[in-house]
Amino acid sequence: TGQPVLGCEREMANAVPAPTLFDILATLPDPRGRHGQIHPLPAILGLVALGLLLGRTSLAGIARLGRQYGPPLAHAHGFRRGKTPSTSTLSRTLQTLAPDHLEGALARWGRGQHLLAAYAPAAQAVLAQMRVDATTNEHKAALRLVGVLPVAGKVVLGDAILCQRDLAEQVVDSGGDYVLIAKDHQPALAADVAAGFAFEAAARGSRRPLPPAPPPPPPPGRTATTVDKGHARIERRPLRTTTLLTLGGTWKGLRQGFALTRERKTRSGTTAEVVYGITRLPPGRADAATLLSIIRDHWRIENELHDVRDVTPGEDRCRVRKGSAPQVLAALWNAVVHLLAGVKAPTRPAAIEYLQIHSDKAHELIGIPQTQ
């Protein structure tokens, strides 16, 4: 029921990066022939980025934007003839671009900058996000993020880098529950959970009857498994829980530990990885199957949230399907999303609306000289 999930997404997030987005676009090689370069490539890409930033959801809408602003915008972008390109010119140009060149340039532009996002899988929506720059880290940003979220009655799920005692304490003090993954950042905690399983297995083994027989299985509700098939692979994910934890007193509200094994079988072989975690949810509220379902929501961050950022707005209306144009538009939209994160607005639509009213701010974000 709309459980907010904290997930760390390393993405570009500077509102006014140095160099600017427009500067980066100017470094891309132009794949067009000499006779096809009526309009400079950086000017075309800058116009597309500006259109996306202002909520234009199709190349036709972006072309209209250029005509509406007229010669001042055209000259600011670098259109030498004072006119912006038509829809067909925009489409042909995007189709010829090499997406790997654009994506590589954008990656260099955003290196070292990322966002921390709170995502509600049931609603498929970002509840809030904060930029993480060189002066802070995901841990501190997560503490601020939890402070502004309605955590009471919800389950906060964080990956390994967010598995911190003070974050768990803040979630509990706010009336929420947590499910946290423990990896290299908390080796003692992961070892404690693994030891809990070893103690339980030894205890069950000591109670097995004579003659020797396999130890009895864990109690009902302590194990669960999901199996997914598709794309020429089989993924099996068994999860086990334990309540034997020696570090429970140092983590506020800690009630259970769990071990999740990720097994993937493909034509080339089988791989397996075991991750450990902890939760405030007691066995009576969250058995192994429930925890496995909650953790699967975390995996959806990597799929749904990434897709939301990478899909062009109004994709069904855009109808750009030829050549590399869809991938180029997706890359530009991804960059625009990170620029929008620097606008002080409660939601992304609100940020776009603000920029539509204050278009000079949109020019500033991209790095285009202000028009008169």
N, C-alpha and C positions, 0 to 999 in steps of 0.2 A: 504494500500500500504506500507507494511513493517514498521509499527509503532513500534519503540522500546519501550519496557515496562520494567520498573524497578520493580523487585520483590525480596523480601527478602527470601532467602532459608537458613534455619539453617542447615548447613551441616559441616562435618569434613573438615578442610582445612589446618592444619599445615603441612608444607613441611617435617619437621623432628620432629615428635611428641616425647614426652617423657612420657612413654616408646614408643619404636618404634613399627611399625606394626608387625615386626617379633617377638618382645617380646610378643605382645598381642596374636599372633597365638600360641605361645608356652604355653599359659595358658589354651587352650581348652582341654576338656576331649577327650580321644581317644575312639571312640565307637567300634573299631575293636577288634576282639579276639586276644589272645596272638600269635597265629600262623599266623595271618594276618598282623603283625606289622613288616614286613621286612624293610620298610622305615619309619622313624619317621614322625609323622603327621605334626609337624611344618615345617619340611623340604619340605614336599609335598605342603603344602599351601603356603609356601614362594616361591617355584618355580612357582606355578600357578600365584601368584601375580606379580612376576617378569616378567613372560611371558606376562601378560596383560599390564603391564607397558611399555613393549617393543613392543607392537603392535601385539603380536601373538593372532590370533582370533579363535583358536581351540585348543582342548587338544592335537591333533596330532602335531600342531605347537609348543606348549609348551614342549612336550616331545622331539621334535627335538632340541629345544633350549638347553635343558639340555645336550643332546649328543654333541652338537656343542661346548659348553663351556668345557665339559669334567670334569676330576677329580678335578681341582681347584674349579670350581663352586660347584660340588657335596660336597666336604669337607667343603666349606664355609657354605653351607646350613645345613650341619649336616647329610648328607647321609653317613652312617658309612662305607659302602663298596666301596665308591668312584664312584658309578654309580647312575644315576638318573632314576626315574621310567618310565615305558612304558606308552603309551596312555591308554591301558586297566587298568593298575594299578591306574592311575590318575582318570579315570572314576569311578572305583569301590569305591575308597576312598571317592570321593565327594558325591557319592550316599548314603553313610552310615552316613554322618555328620548330626548333628541336627542343622538346620539353625538358630533356636532361640538362641542357645548358641553362634554361630558365630556373629549374628547380635547384641546380647547383649554386647559381648566383644568389637565389633567395635564401638558401641554407647558410651561405657565408654572411649574408646581411644580418641574419638573425642568430648567429652563433653566440652561445652563452646566455641567451635570453629564453625564458619559458614561462608558462602559465601554470598556476595551480587552480584546478577547476573542481567545483562541487556539482555533481551530476546526479539527477534523479532518474534511474533506469525506467521506472514504471511510466513516468511522464515523458521520457526521452528528451529531457531538457536540462540545460545548464542553469543551476540555481544561482550561482555566483562564481566569480573567478578573480584571481589576484595575480598581478605580475610578480615574478621572482627575479630580482636583478642581482648584480654583483655584491650589493651591500647586505643581502639577507640570504635566506635559504628556504627550502620547502617547509622545514619544520616550523620556523617562525611565521611563515605565511599561513600555514595550516592553523596555527593558534589564532591568528586574526580572523581567518575564514570561519572557524567554528564559532567565534564570538559573535558573528553577524547572522548566523544561520539559525532557523528554528529547530534546534536539535532535539528538544524534548519529545519523548515518545518515538524517536527514530533510531535507526541503526546506522552508525557512521563506519564505513569500510575504507581502510587506507592501506596502501601498499607498504613495502618494507621501509622506505625512507621516512614514512610517517609513523612508524611504530616507536613511539616515545612515551615515557611515563607521564609527562606533564600534559600531553595531548589526551591521553586516556583519562587523566584526572579531570581535565576541563570538560570532556564529553559527559562524564558521569555527573559532575557538578551541574551541568546544564540539563540534566534529566534524560540523557540519551544512553544508548548502548554502543559498544564498539566491537568490531571484528578487525584485527590487525594482523598483517603478515610479518613474520619475523625471519630475516635472512642475515646477511653479513653485518647489518647495522646493530643487531642484537644477538650475537652468537651465544651468549649465556642463556638467553631466553629460549632459543631454538633447542639448545642442548637440554634444557630443563624439560621441555615438552617431550623430546625424544626419550629422556630417562623415564618419564611417566609411563610411556608405553612399555618400556623394558620391565619396569617394576610390575605392571599389571600382567604382562605375559608370564613373568616368573611366578606370580601369585597363582595364576590359573594353572600353570604347569604343576605346581606343588599339590594341587587338589585333584589331579587326574587319577583315575582308579587304576588298580592293578588287575591284570598285567598291564605293562606300559601301553599307553594309547595316546593319540594326538591330544594336545591340550584343548579344553572346551573353547568355543568361540566367544568373542566379547558379548556382553549383554545386548538385548535388542535395543535398537536406536543408536548404538555406538558406531555403526559403520553404514556407509551408503556409497553407491557407485553410479556413475552415469557413463553411457557409451554413445558416442556420436560417430556416424559413418557418412562419408561423402568426400568428394574431391580426391578419390583414390587413396584415402587414408582412414584409419580407425583410431579414434581417440577415446581412451578409457581413463576415468578419473575416480579412483576410490578415495574416500575420506574416512578417517578414524578420529575419534575424540577420546580425551582422557581428562580426569579431574584430579589426578595426582601431580600436583605442581608445587614445588618447594618455594618458588618465587612469588607465590600469590600475594604475600603481604606487602610486596614492593610495587605492585601494580594495582591501582585502585579498582575494586570491583571485579577482579579477575576470577572467573568461575570455571572456564574450560580451556584446554589446549587442543589443537587438532593437527593432523598431518594429512596433507593432500598430495597424492602421487599423480603426476601427469604422464601418462603413457601414450606415445604416438607410434603407430605402426604404418609404414609405407612400403612401397616396393623395394626401397633401398635399405630397409632395416627397421629396427625398433629402438626408440629412445625413451628414457624415463627420467623424471626429475621429481624430487620430494621437497615440498615447502612446508614450513611449520607456521602456526599462527595461534593467536589467543583471542578470547572473547569474554565479554561480561555476561553474555546470555547464558543462563544456567541450563542444564540438560532438560529440565521440564518445559522450558520455552523454546529451546532450539536443539533438536536432536541432530544427528549427522546429516540426514537428508535436508533439513532446514538450513544448516550451515552451508552445505554444498550449493544450495539454491542461491543463498546470499552471495557467496563467492563468485558464482557464475555472473551475477550482476556486475561485479568488478571487471570481469573479462569483457563485458559489453561496453565498458568505457573505451577500451582499445579499438572496438569496432564501431559502435554507434557514434561516439563523440568524435572520433577521427573522421568518420564519414560526414558528419554534420559540418565539420570545418572544411572538408575537402570538396564537397559538392557545391556546384555553382548555384547561387540563389535563383529560384524560379526556373530550375532546370527543365521542367516539362514545357515551359513556354519558350525557352531559349532556342531549342531545335538546332543546336550546333553539334553536328555528328561527324563531320568529315575531317580527315587528316588528323593532325595533332591538336586541333582547336579545343576539343573537350578537356584534354589534359592541361593545356596552357591556361584555359579559363579557370580550371580548378586550382592550379598553382597560384594564379593571381588572386583568386578569391581567398585562398588560405592566407596570403599575405595581408589582404584587406581585413580579414577577421582579427588579426593581431593588431592592426592599426586601430580598429574599432574598440579593442580592449583598453586602449589608452584614453578613450572618451569617457568622461564622467557622466554615466547614464545608467539607470537600473537594468536595462535590457539592451540587446543588440538592436532591435527595431527602434528603440528610443534613441540610441546613439546615431543611427542612420537619419532619423527625423531631425535630430539636432544639427547634423551636418548639412542637411538639405536647407535648413534655415540659415546656417552660418557657413556658407560654402567656402569662405576664405579659410576656415579651419581645415576643411577637407584638402584644399590646395596645400596648406602648410604641412599636414600629415604626410602627404606624398612627397613633398619637396618641390612643388611647382610654384614659381613666382606668383604672387597675388595679382589678380586681374583688376583692372579699374572699371 
